[in-house]
Amino acid sequence: MPEIFRQSGFIFKFYSDDHEPIHVHIVKAGKEVIFEVSETGIRLRNNYGMKNSDVKTIATLVQENKALIIKTWTDFFIYKK
């Protein structure tokens, strides 16, 4: 499970056998959210127990690191093929 980065106690990652569209799993303290990420924006896909205030913080971090997330995803899946 490749880790993209950690910030504020959140771990941003994806699974090595993940699928499109590009998305990132964010976990902390046994809770998880998933955001879809594209050049044009981000979208919350699922929330598994994360507080709304944490989801807002995560959304900001995903938006700020959108280019890194897309690059890491693309590099991993292109290299893997």
C-alpha positions in Angstrom: 0.0 0.0 0.0 2.0 3.0 -1.2 2.0 6.0 1.1 1.9 9.4 -0.5 2.5 11.5 2.6 1.6 12.1 6.2 0.3 15.3 7.7 -1.5 16.4 10.9 -1.7 12.7 11.9 -3.5 11.7 8.6 -1.9 9.1 6.3 -2.6 9.6 2.6 -2.2 6.4 0.5 -3.6 4.2 -2.2 -3.6 0.5 -2.7 -1.2 -1.2 -5.1 -4.1 -2.9 -6.9 -6.4 0.2 -6.9 -8.6 1.2 -9.8 -9.5 4.4 -11.6 -10.6 7.1 -11.2 -7.6 8.4 -9.3 -8.4 8.5 -5.7 -6.7 8.7 -2.3 -7.4 6.9 1.0 -6.9 9.0 4.1 -6.7 7.2 7.4 -6.4 8.2 11.1 -7.3 6.4 14.3 -9.1 3.6 12.4 -11.3 6.0 10.4 -11.0 6.5 6.7 -12.2 8.8 3.9 -11.7 8.5 0.2 -11.4 11.4 -2.2 -11.4 11.3 -5.9 -8.7 13.6 -7.4 -8.5 15.0 -10.9 -6.8 18.0 -12.6 -10.1 19.9 -12.3 -10.9 19.2 -8.7 -11.6 16.8 -5.8 -14.7 14.9 -4.7 -15.5 13.1 -1.4 -16.4 9.5 -2.4 -16.8 7.8 1.0 -16.5 8.6 4.7 -16.0 5.8 7.2 -16.4 7.5 10.5 -14.3 10.6 10.1 -15.6 13.7 11.9 -16.8 16.5 9.6 -14.2 18.9 10.9 -11.5 16.3 9.9 -13.1 15.9 6.5 -12.8 19.6 5.9 -9.1 19.6 7.0 -8.5 16.6 4.7 -10.2 18.2 1.8 -7.9 21.2 2.1 -4.8 19.0 2.3 -6.0 17.0 -0.7 -6.6 20.2 -2.7 -3.2 21.6 -1.7 -1.4 18.3 -2.6 -3.5 17.4 -5.7 -0.6 17.6 -8.1 1.5 15.3 -5.8 -1.3 12.8 -5.5 -1.9 12.6 -9.3 1.8 12.4 -10.0 2.4 9.6 -7.4 -0.6 7.6 -8.7 0.4 8.0 -12.3 4.1 7.2 -11.7 3.2 4.1 -9.7 0.7 2.6 -12.1 2.8 3.5 -15.2 5.9 2.1 -13.7 4.0 -1.0 -12.5 2.8 -1.8 -16.0 
